[in-house]
Amino acid sequence: MRFLTPALLCAAIFASPAAAQLSSPEQVMVETVEDGFETDVALLEEITLINSGSHNHAGVRAVADVLAPEFAALGFDVEWIDQSAQGRAGHLFARHEGVPGTTKMLLVGHLDTVFEPDSPFIGFVREGDRATGPGVVDDKGGIVVILAALRAMQAAGTLEGANIVVALTGDEEDAGEPLEAARRDLVEAGKWADVALGYEGLSVLDGRDAGVIARRSSGSWTLTTRAGSGHSSGIF
């Protein structure tokens, strides 16, 4: 993972073009992110060193326990949504009620990783502005970006009036069942929101800080046909 620079972190906060003159609140946000960079990296290291494979329920909850006070300190109401009935640990939701009628924002990330406790990929290694470790990009780095953005908003005085729900699921890599129950809270939050931002996949493109606005996906299908047997030479 290449560490996210202040410009990229702040791209999560405001949508003005990079070339535009920063407003006073935006400038405060940039400075706040710069000042808190090493603290954010330390938090990333802390949660990366906690194994939180989707099936390691204790580990997923342990990551949530580290993060919950961070959101609470910003004035968010924090809720742990147990998912043991769905065969998973649970979800961490943080809600901030601001001025009625203003934009309702949903910020989405996840606590779990694909690396279960028996995975040989462990640890956190930092080399300059790069770091490697299980989940640093997918998606613990994204969670740290959310917190950095919210802290910057608080410092700039723009968080107080904001309507925000942060949804950190605990089963993104391997969803619980039934899926309707596992995703119920996220779906409800999506219906509530005017805008949703996903924090997995922030990247650096062509040497420039950028927020990703599209991503690859995957799918599977089966084709069933009926035909008579024959040899390909028959077409000639």
Secondary structure by P-SEA (a helix, b strand, c coil): cccccccccccccccccccccccaaaaaaaaaaaaaaaaaaaaaaaaaaccccccaaaaaaaaaaaaaaaaaaaccbbbbbbccccccbbbbbbbbbcccccbbbbbbbbcccccccccccbbbbbcccccccccccccaaaaaaaaaaaaaaaaaccccccbbbbbbbcccccccccccccaaaaaaaaaaccbbbbcccccccccccccccbbbbbccccccbbbbbbbccccc
